[in-house]
C-alpha cells in the first residue's frame, strides 16, 4: 500500500493510520513525571512509556513516540500526527466530543500541593484570594476554573507542570492542583519539595475528572480501539499494570472502579 506522508515537526501526517503497517505512534507530553519524562540520557521514561511498550508487545505492534504539548495532543491526534494519545489523559465527556477512547486503564486522584501549615483547604472558601497553578489543557485546569475561579481564586495555566513547580517555589502561586502521583514523584519526593505537602483530600467531580485514564483515539477508529482494548485486557490479566503501578505509584490504588 502506498502512503502519502508529509513530515511536520516531530509529527507525521498520513492518509491512513500507521496501524495498517504494524506501527503504533503514541502522542505524548514528556514533562509530567512519573507518567512521562526524559532521563539524563534523553530517553523517554515513566509509567505511560512502560505501559505503551507493553501494550505494543501484546498487540504485536511496533511502538514509536511523538512529543507534543499537552493541550496540543487532541488537535495533533485529529490531524493524524500520531495514532493514539498516551499521556495520562483522563476520559471525560468533554473530550469525547472531539475524540474516542479505549477502555479505562487506570485511575489517579487529583490533589492540591502547597506549603505545609499554610492553613489552605481545597475548597472555594479555603482558597479565596489564593493563586493556583494547573497544567494547560488538563482536567485539573477545568476543575479549578469551574469550582474555584468563580469564587475569588486566581487560576494560572502552564504549558508544562515543571513551570508550575518553579512558580510554587518562588511564591508566584500558592498551590498547584495535579494528579497525586505527579505531585508526589515530580515534586514532593524531591529536595525542593521539602516543606510542601498535599492540601486536604482528593477533589471530586466525575463529570470533569472523568472515569479513568485511557488512550485517546480518533473518532471512528473502531478497529484500532478493538485491537488496543484486547491488548489492555492482556496486560491487565498478566499483572503488568499492577506491577507498573507498584513501581511508579507506590501506595496509590490505580484500579478503575
Secondary structure, 3 states (H helix, E strand, C coil): CCCCEEEECCEEEECCCHHHHCEEEEEECCCECCCEEECCCCCEECHHHHHHHHHHHHHCCEEEEEECCHHHHHHHHHCCCCCEECCCCECCHHHHCCCEECCCCECCCEEEEEECCCCCCCCCCCCCCCEEEEECCCHHHHHHHHHCHHHCCEEEEECCHHHHHHHHHCCCCCEEEEEHHHHHHHHHCCHHHCCEEEECCCCCCHHHHCCCECCEECCCCHHHHHHHHHHHHHHHHCCHHHHHHHHHCCCCCCCCC
